[in-house]
Amino acid sequence: MFLKAYIGLYEIDQLLILLNIQHIDIIYELLLDLLKIILLLISIAYFTLAERKIMAATQRRLGPNVVGLFGLLQPLADGLKLLSKELLIPTAANTRIFLFAPVLILILSLIS
């Protein structure tokens, strides 16, 4: 018996209704936007690496070359270091304001 691997548009619509997914195009657009943001962040990290290497060359010193081949994993190491840093909250500070202030500044700068 030969199995035919063809699904028509009607079957896809019925499957989406069964899974209760009416707005698959919105989900698709959100995934594409997320992919664009991730690629943008990765490119910024490698532009920063290139800038650090150029600054090191102008100062006649070695740039970031410890992690990976020619330092290509340096942005990944920098990101992991940033994520693993310990959050220190001063004892005399108002905790809510101390944690909410950077979020507020980011939101206000994105709005303007």
C-alpha positions as CSV (number, residue, x, y, z in Angstrom):
1,M,0.0,0.0,0.0
2,F,1.4,3.4,-1.0
3,L,0.9,6.2,1.5
4,K,0.2,9.5,-0.1
5,A,1.7,12.5,1.7
6,Y,-0.6,15.2,0.4
7,I,-2.7,17.5,2.5
8,G,-5.1,19.9,0.8
9,L,-6.1,23.4,2.0
10,Y,-9.4,22.1,3.4
11,E,-7.6,19.6,5.6
12,I,-5.2,22.3,6.8
13,D,-8.1,24.6,7.7
14,Q,-9.8,21.7,9.5
15,L,-6.6,21.0,11.4
16,L,-6.2,24.6,12.4
17,I,-9.8,24.7,13.6
18,L,-9.2,21.5,15.5
19,L,-6.1,23.0,17.2
20,N,-8.0,26.2,17.8
21,I,-5.5,28.3,15.9
22,Q,-7.4,30.9,13.9
23,H,-4.7,33.5,13.5
24,I,-1.7,31.5,12.3
25,D,-0.5,34.5,10.2
26,I,-0.1,36.5,13.4
27,I,1.9,33.7,15.0
28,Y,4.0,33.5,11.9
29,E,4.7,37.3,11.9
30,L,5.6,37.2,15.6
31,L,8.1,34.4,15.0
32,L,9.6,36.3,12.1
33,D,9.9,39.4,14.2
34,L,11.6,37.4,17.0
35,L,14.0,35.9,14.5
36,K,14.8,39.4,13.2
37,I,15.5,40.7,16.7
38,I,17.8,37.7,17.5
39,L,19.7,38.2,14.3
40,L,20.0,42.0,15.0
41,L,21.4,41.3,18.5
42,I,23.9,38.8,17.2
43,S,25.1,41.2,14.5
44,I,25.5,44.0,17.1
45,A,27.6,41.6,19.3
46,Y,29.9,40.9,16.4
47,F,30.2,44.5,15.3
48,T,31.3,45.2,18.9
49,L,33.9,42.5,18.6
50,A,35.1,44.1,15.3
51,E,35.3,47.5,17.0
52,R,37.3,46.0,19.9
53,K,39.7,44.3,17.5
54,I,40.2,47.6,15.5
55,M,40.8,49.6,18.7
56,A,43.4,46.9,19.8
57,A,45.1,47.1,16.4
58,T,45.4,50.9,16.5
59,Q,46.9,50.6,20.0
60,R,49.3,47.9,18.9
61,R,48.0,45.2,21.3
62,L,46.2,42.0,21.0
63,G,42.5,42.2,20.9
64,P,40.0,39.7,22.3
65,N,41.5,36.5,21.1
66,V,41.2,34.1,24.0
67,V,37.8,32.5,23.4
68,G,37.5,30.4,20.3
69,L,39.3,30.7,17.0
70,F,40.5,34.3,16.6
71,G,38.2,35.4,19.4
72,L,35.0,34.6,17.5
73,L,33.2,33.2,20.6
74,Q,34.0,36.4,22.7
75,P,30.5,37.9,22.2
76,L,29.0,34.7,23.5
77,A,31.3,34.7,26.5
78,D,30.5,38.3,27.2
79,G,26.8,37.5,27.1
80,L,27.1,34.6,29.4
81,K,29.2,36.7,31.8
82,L,26.5,39.4,31.8
83,L,23.7,36.8,32.5
84,S,25.7,35.2,35.3
85,K,26.4,38.3,37.2
86,E,24.9,38.5,40.7
87,L,22.2,41.1,41.3
88,L,23.3,43.3,44.3
89,I,20.7,45.4,45.9
90,P,21.9,48.0,48.5
91,T,20.4,47.5,51.9
92,A,19.5,51.1,52.4
93,A,17.7,51.4,49.0
94,N,14.0,51.0,48.2
95,T,14.0,47.6,46.5
96,R,11.0,48.3,44.2
97,I,12.4,51.7,42.9
98,F,15.9,50.2,42.6
99,L,14.6,47.4,40.3
100,F,11.9,49.4,38.5
101,A,13.9,52.5,37.6
102,P,16.0,50.9,34.7
103,V,12.8,49.4,33.3
104,L,11.1,52.7,33.4
105,I,14.0,54.5,31.7
106,L,14.1,51.9,28.9
107,I,10.3,52.2,28.3
108,L,10.5,56.0,28.3
109,S,13.4,56.0,25.9
110,L,11.7,53.6,23.5
111,I,8.5,55.6,23.6
112,S,10.2,58.9,22.7
